[in-house]
Amino acid sequence: MPFTDKDTSLRTARAARAAVPAARHAEFPSAVQRADPLSLLARQDSGRVPELLPLRYTRLAASPLAYFRGTALPAAADLAATPRTGFPVQACGDAQLANFGLFAAPGRRLVFDFADFDETLRAPWEWDVKRLAASFEVTSRESGHPTGQRRRTVLAAVESYRLAMHDFARRTPLEIFFAPPDARTLRTVAAHRLGRRRTAEAFRHTEIRDGQLQLAARAPWAVATGRLGGDGDPATLADRLGAVLRRYRRSLGPARRAVLDRYRLADVARAVPGPTGSGARCWVALLVRTDTGDPLLLQVKEARPSVLQECTGASALDSPGRRVVTGQRLIQAAGDVFLGWARSPGFDGPARDFHVRRLRDDRGSADATTMTPDVLRANARLCGWTLAKAHARTGDALAIAAYLGSGPGFAEAVREFAMACADQNERDYAALRQAIRLGRVAAAGS
């Protein structure tokens, strides 16, 4: 982000407040403004693994919350029709509750951070805030929380963002970079997330078979490559993935390559990522240290253009994989030593892009629908703070803070947007269920 002096930031903020008053952020696109969500989802099916598409729609049809989590493209299309203040940041692109996690950083320090970067792109800051607020409204409804509690939770997320941005606007770039979250809120969130078992579909498990450490197969969420056909033909898949990993290695610096070279590839399985990424090519690679056999798990995931791209313009970077990696490095609090990208031919003909990251066994995750209103609000405050920190690192924190002002007007407007978005999400979810019933959309088991 180019340097902007204080006076320029304040003038820009005043102009933005005049052009887009806070109350306008309550606006949600009308039916005539919206593209058909099912058509948008169908368009995303192009280029994905055909045999996984019915599973994608089964997962989307599980509940209104599952539908919300898996429909980043329709959400982006809706956000693009809302007012813009004109302050770009490196946006997460899909800043919903499910895309935040709790990790152990070096030294076993707990870090709450973004957990998904597939859609990251430079975009308006308010899109991330609205997507985040809507996710808490939808989650609160799924959890059966009463209206008053839902309102408090959504406001907690947006107000946390506003207050944090005012704090960051007074700090230096280095102070922002190293700023820690509120310890009490982090403990509250950690107590719930680390006190729960991960969901059954989580894929970070290995097992001993024939005396060797191998990836545990749990179809359909994880399938050994030897049991795949077509794109996963074991006669060619190992070579294809080997080529991806060799190209990925080149994206690492010398020090990180030296660490990676201490490991050898031991096993690979196809994994099914979350609802948004279902149908995209994704593998988990098990590497082991050549001397001790210690494991290292890497996720090799197909990178596609961001859902924001049609609304903001294409990324300046030369590949979707590099876009994801660059965006992750810009907004993630704790870096990933093994983060990299690759482009490789041979998958259904065209060259495909991938991003690679380490899969951590220490990630704290929990079913958000089991959270009490108090715990969900703690998550809302932590997500709002984390989002503000990422935006302050990559955007004009002073201009955004000045635009937000000192009152609750922006938060109240975004709460209204979140309610309208949740209402529409329920209608869109019902439309998908009906399309499945009528046979217009194929789902597994339908």
C-alpha positions in Angstrom: 0.0 0.0 0.0 1.5 3.4 -0.9 2.1 5.8 1.9 -0.8 8.2 2.6 -0.4 11.2 4.9 -2.8 11.9 7.7 -4.5 14.9 6.1 -5.1 13.0 2.9 -6.6 10.0 4.8 -8.9 12.3 6.7 -10.1 14.2 3.6 -10.7 10.9 1.8 -12.7 9.6 4.8 -14.9 12.7 4.9 -15.6 12.5 1.2 -16.5 8.8 1.5 -18.9 9.5 4.4 -20.6 12.2 2.3 -20.9 9.9 -0.7 -21.8 6.7 1.2 -23.4 7.5 4.6 -23.1 4.7 7.2 -26.8 3.9 6.9 -26.4 2.8 3.3 -24.5 -0.3 4.4 -27.8 -1.7 5.4 -28.8 -2.1 1.7 -29.1 -5.6 0.3 -29.6 -6.2 -3.4 -33.2 -6.6 -4.5 -34.4 -9.7 -6.4 -34.1 -7.9 -9.8 -30.5 -7.0 -9.0 -29.3 -10.4 -8.0 -28.0 -13.1 -10.3 -29.5 -16.5 -9.9 -27.4 -18.3 -7.2 -27.9 -21.8 -8.8 -26.6 -20.5 -12.1 -23.6 -19.1 -10.4 -22.9 -22.4 -8.6 -23.4 -24.3 -11.9 -20.8 -22.1 -13.6 -18.3 -22.9 -10.9 -18.7 -26.7 -11.6 -16.8 -26.2 -14.9 -13.3 -27.8 -14.6 -14.0 -29.5 -11.2 -13.8 -33.3 -10.7 -17.2 -34.5 -12.1 -17.6 -37.4 -9.7 -17.3 -35.0 -6.7 -20.0 -32.6 -7.8 -23.0 -34.5 -6.4 -21.2 -34.6 -3.1 -20.7 -30.8 -3.3 -24.5 -30.2 -3.6 -25.3 -32.8 -0.9 -23.1 -30.8 1.5 -24.7 -27.5 0.4 -28.1 -28.9 1.0 -27.4 -30.1 4.5 -28.6 -26.9 6.2 -28.9 -23.1 5.7 -25.5 -22.7 7.4 -23.8 -25.3 5.2 -25.3 -23.5 2.2 -24.0 -20.2 3.4 -20.5 -21.5 3.9 -20.3 -23.0 0.5 -21.7 -20.2 -1.6 -18.8 -17.6 -1.7 -19.5 -16.7 -5.4 -23.2 -15.7 -4.9 -22.2 -13.8 -1.8 -19.5 -11.9 -3.7 -22.1 -11.1 -6.4 -24.4 -9.7 -3.8 -21.7 -7.7 -2.1 -20.6 -6.2 -5.5 -24.1 -4.6 -5.7 -23.7 -2.8 -2.4 -22.2 0.7 -1.8 -18.4 1.0 -1.8 -16.4 3.5 0.2 -13.3 3.3 -2.0 -10.7 2.0 0.5 -9.2 -1.2 -0.9 -7.4 -3.8 1.3 -6.1 -7.3 0.9 -9.4 -8.9 1.6 -9.9 -12.5 2.8 -12.6 -12.8 0.2 -14.7 -15.2 2.3 -14.4 -13.8 5.8 -16.9 -16.1 7.5 -16.7 -17.7 11.0 -15.8 -21.1 9.5 -12.7 -19.7 7.9 -11.0 -18.7 11.1 -9.1 -21.1 13.3 -6.9 -21.5 16.4 -3.3 -22.5 15.9 -0.2 -23.2 17.8 2.6 -20.8 16.5 6.3 -21.5 17.1 6.9 -21.8 20.8 3.4 -23.3 21.2 1.9 -19.8 21.4 -1.8 -19.8 20.6 -2.7 -17.8 17.5 -6.3 -17.1 16.3 -6.1 -16.4 12.5 -7.6 -16.9 9.1 -7.8 -20.6 8.1 -8.7 -20.2 4.4 -7.3 -17.9 1.7 -8.8 -19.4 -1.5 -10.6 -16.2 -2.4 -8.1 -13.5 -1.2 -7.8 -10.5 -3.4 -7.5 -6.8 -3.1 -11.1 -5.5 -2.6 -13.3 -3.2 -0.6 -12.8 -3.7 3.2 -16.5 -3.5 3.9 -17.2 -6.7 1.9 -15.2 -8.8 4.4 -17.0 -7.1 7.3 -20.5 -7.7 5.9 -19.7 -11.4 5.0 -18.4 -11.8 8.6 -21.5 -10.2 10.2 -23.8 -12.3 8.0 -22.0 -15.5 9.0 -22.7 -14.8 12.7 -26.4 -14.1 12.0 -26.8 -17.3 10.0 -24.9 -19.3 12.7 -26.9 -17.8 15.5 -30.1 -18.8 13.7 -28.8 -22.3 13.2 -28.0 -22.5 16.9 -31.5 -21.4 17.9 -30.4 -18.2 19.6 -33.2 -15.7 20.3 -33.4 -12.5 18.3 -31.9 -10.3 21.0 -28.9 -12.6 21.4 -28.3 -12.7 17.6 -28.3 -8.9 17.5 -25.7 -8.7 20.2 -23.5 -11.2 18.5 -23.5 -9.5 15.1 -22.9 -6.1 16.7 -20.1 -7.5 18.7 -18.3 -8.6 15.5 -18.7 -5.2 13.8 -18.0 -3.1 16.8 -14.9 -5.1 17.6 -13.7 -4.3 14.0 -14.4 -0.6 14.5 -12.7 -0.3 17.8 -9.7 -2.3 16.7 -9.3 -0.2 13.5 -9.3 3.0 15.7 -6.6 1.4 17.8 -4.5 0.4 14.7 -4.9 3.8 13.2 -2.8 5.2 16.0 -0.1 2.6 15.8 3.0 2.2 13.6 3.1 -0.5 11.0 5.4 -2.6 13.2 3.1 -2.3 16.2 0.2 -3.4 14.0 2.1 -6.4 12.7 3.0 -7.6 16.2 -0.2 -6.6 18.0 -1.7 -9.5 20.1 -5.4 -10.1 20.6 -7.2 -9.6 23.9 -5.9 -12.4 26.1 -9.2 -12.9 28.0 -11.2 -13.2 24.8 -8.6 -15.6 23.3 -8.8 -17.8 26.4 -12.6 -17.9 26.2 -12.5 -19.0 22.5 -9.7 -21.5 23.1 -11.5 -23.1 26.0 -14.3 -24.0 23.7 -12.4 -24.8 20.5 -9.7 -26.9 22.2 -12.2 -28.7 24.4 -14.0 -30.2 21.5 -13.1 -33.1 19.2 -12.7 -32.2 15.6 -15.5 -33.1 13.2 -15.4 -36.6 11.7 -14.7 -35.3 8.2 -11.5 -33.5 9.3 -8.5 -35.1 7.5 -5.4 -35.0 9.5 -5.1 -38.7 10.5 -2.5 -41.4 9.7 -2.4 -45.1 10.5 0.0 -47.9 10.4 -0.7 -50.4 7.5 1.7 -53.2 6.6 4.2 -51.8 9.1 4.3 -48.4 7.3 2.9 -45.0 8.3 0.2 -44.1 5.7 -2.7 -41.8 5.3 -6.0 -43.1 6.7 -8.7 -43.5 4.0 -12.1 -42.3 5.0 -14.3 -42.2 1.9 -15.6 -40.0 0.6 -13.7 -37.3 2.6 -10.3 -39.0 1.9 -9.6 -41.6 -0.7 -6.3 -43.4 -1.4 -5.0 -42.7 -4.8 -4.9 -46.4 -5.6 -8.7 -46.5 -5.5 -9.3 -43.6 -7.8 -10.1 -43.8 -11.5 -10.0 -41.2 -14.3 -8.1 -38.1 -13.1 -6.8 -40.2 -10.2 -5.5 -43.2 -12.2 -2.7 -44.5 -9.9 -0.6 -45.3 -13.0 -0.2 -41.6 -13.8 -1.3 -39.7 -10.7 1.9 -40.3 -8.7 3.9 -38.8 -11.6 1.6 -35.9 -11.9 1.7 -35.1 -8.2 5.4 -35.6 -8.2 5.7 -32.9 -10.9 3.5 -30.6 -8.8 5.7 -31.0 -5.8 8.9 -30.5 -7.8 7.5 -27.2 -9.2 6.2 -26.2 -5.7 9.7 -26.7 -4.3 11.0 -24.0 -6.7 8.6 -21.5 -5.1 10.3 -21.9 -1.7 13.4 -19.9 -0.7 16.7 -21.7 -0.2 16.2 -22.0 3.6 12.8 -23.5 3.3 13.9 -25.9 0.5 16.6 -27.2 2.8 14.0 -28.1 5.4 11.7 -29.7 2.8 14.6 -31.7 1.4 14.9 -33.6 4.7 11.6 -35.3 3.9 10.5 -37.9 1.3 7.1 -38.5 -0.1 5.5 -41.6 1.5 1.8 -41.5 0.6 -0.9 -39.4 -1.1 -4.7 -39.4 -0.8 -7.4 -37.3 -2.4 -9.2 -35.1 0.1 -12.5 -33.2 -0.1 -12.1 -29.7 1.2 -14.9 -27.6 2.6 -18.2 -26.8 0.9 -16.8 -23.9 -1.2 -13.9 -26.0 -2.5 -15.8 -29.3 -3.0 -15.1 -30.6 -6.5 -11.7 -28.9 -6.8 -8.6 -31.1 -7.0 -7.1 -31.5 -3.5 -4.6 -34.0 -2.1 -3.0 -34.6 1.2 0.7 -35.6 0.9 2.3 -37.5 3.7 6.1 -36.9 3.9 8.4 -38.5 6.4 11.9 -37.5 7.6 14.5 -39.6 5.9 16.3 -40.3 9.2 13.6 -40.5 11.9 10.4 -41.1 10.0 8.7 -38.1 11.6 5.6 -37.1 9.5 4.8 -33.9 7.7 1.4 -33.4 6.1 1.0 -31.0 3.1 -2.2 -30.0 1.4 -1.9 -29.6 -2.3 -5.1 -27.8 -3.4 -6.1 -26.6 -6.8 -6.2 -22.8 -7.0 -8.9 -21.1 -9.1 -9.6 -17.4 -9.8 -11.0 -15.6 -6.8 -14.8 -15.2 -6.6 -14.1 -11.5 -6.2 -12.3 -11.2 -9.5 -15.3 -10.5 -11.6 -16.3 -7.7 -9.3 -12.9 -6.1 -8.7 -10.7 -7.1 -11.7 -8.2 -9.8 -12.2 -5.2 -10.3 -9.9 -2.0 -8.7 -11.0 -0.2 -11.9 -10.2 0.5 -14.5 -12.9 -1.3 -17.5 -11.4 -4.1 -18.2 -8.9 -1.7 -20.3 -6.8 0.6 -17.4 -6.4 -2.3 -15.0 -5.7 -3.4 -17.3 -2.8 0.1 -17.5 -1.3 0.8 -13.8 -1.6 -2.5 -12.9 0.0 -2.0 -15.4 2.8 1.4 -13.9 3.6 -0.1 -10.4 3.6 -2.9 -11.1 6.1 -1.9 -14.1 8.1 -0.5 -13.4 11.6 1.7 -16.5 11.8 3.5 -17.5 8.7 3.7 -21.0 7.2 7.2 -22.2 6.4 5.9 -24.6 3.7 3.6 -22.2 1.9 4.1 -22.3 -1.8 2.6 -22.7 -5.3 2.9 -24.5 -8.5 1.5 -24.7 -12.0 1.5 -28.2 -13.7 0.0 -29.6 -16.9 -1.5 -33.1 -17.2 -4.8 -32.8 -15.3 -7.6 -33.2 -17.8 -5.4 -31.5 -20.4 -5.0 -27.8 -19.4 -2.3 -26.6 -17.0 -3.7 -26.2 -13.5 -2.5 -24.1 -10.6 -2.1 -25.3 -7.0 -1.2 -23.8 -3.6 0.5 -25.9 -1.0 0.4 -25.4 2.7 1.2 -27.4 5.8 -1.7 -29.2 7.5 -1.5 -28.8 11.2 -2.6 -31.3 13.8 -2.9 -28.6 16.4 -5.7 -26.5 14.8 -8.5 -25.9 17.2 -11.9 -26.2 15.5 -15.4 -26.7 16.9 -19.0 -26.9 15.8 -20.1 -23.3 15.9 -23.8 -24.4 16.4 -22.9 -25.8 19.8 -21.6 -22.5 21.1 -23.6 -20.6 23.7 -24.4 -17.0 22.9 -21.6 -15.8 25.1 -19.0 -18.1 23.5 -20.2 -17.2 20.0 -19.9 -13.5 20.9 -16.3 -14.0 22.1 -15.6 -15.6 18.7 -17.3 -12.6 17.0 -15.1 -10.1 18.9 -12.0 -12.1 18.0 -12.9 -12.5 14.4 -13.7 -8.7 14.1 -10.3 -7.8 15.7 -8.4 -10.3 13.5 -10.1 -8.9 10.3 -9.3 -5.3 11.3 -5.6 -6.2 11.9 -5.4 -7.8 8.4 -7.0 -4.7 6.8 -4.9 -2.3 8.8 -1.7 -4.1 7.6 -2.8 -3.8 3.9 -5.0 -0.7 3.7 -5.4 2.8 5.0 -6.3 2.2 8.7 -6.7 5.9 9.5 -9.1 6.5 6.6 -11.2 3.4 7.5 -11.2 4.4 11.2 -12.3 8.0 10.3 -15.0 6.7 8.1 -16.3 4.3 10.8 -16.5 7.2 13.3 -17.2 7.0 17.0 -20.8 5.9 17.0 -22.8 2.7 16.3 -24.2 3.8 13.0 -22.1 1.6 10.8 -22.6 -1.5 13.1 -26.3 -1.1 13.2 -26.5 -0.7 9.4 -24.3 -3.9 8.9 -26.6 -5.7 11.3 -29.6 -4.9 9.1 -27.6 -6.1 6.1 -26.7 -9.4 7.9 -30.4 -10.0 8.7 -31.4 -9.4 5.1 -28.6 -11.6 3.9 -29.6 -14.4 6.3 -33.3 -14.2 5.1 -32.2 -14.4 1.5 -29.8 -17.3 2.3 -32.8 -19.3 3.7 -34.7 -18.6 0.5 -31.7 -19.6 -1.7 -31.2 -22.8 0.4 -34.9 -23.7 -0.1 -34.5 -23.2 -3.9 -31.5 -25.5 -3.9 -33.4 -28.2 -2.0 -36.3 -27.9 -4.4 -34.0 -28.1 -7.4 -32.5 -31.4 -6.0 -36.0 -32.8 -5.4 -37.0 -32.0 -9.0 -33.9 -33.5 -10.4 -32.5 -30.2 -11.8 -29.5 -30.5 -9.6 -27.7 -33.9 -9.0 -26.8 -34.6 -5.4 -25.3 -37.7 -3.9 -28.1 -40.1 -2.8 -30.8 -38.0 -4.5 
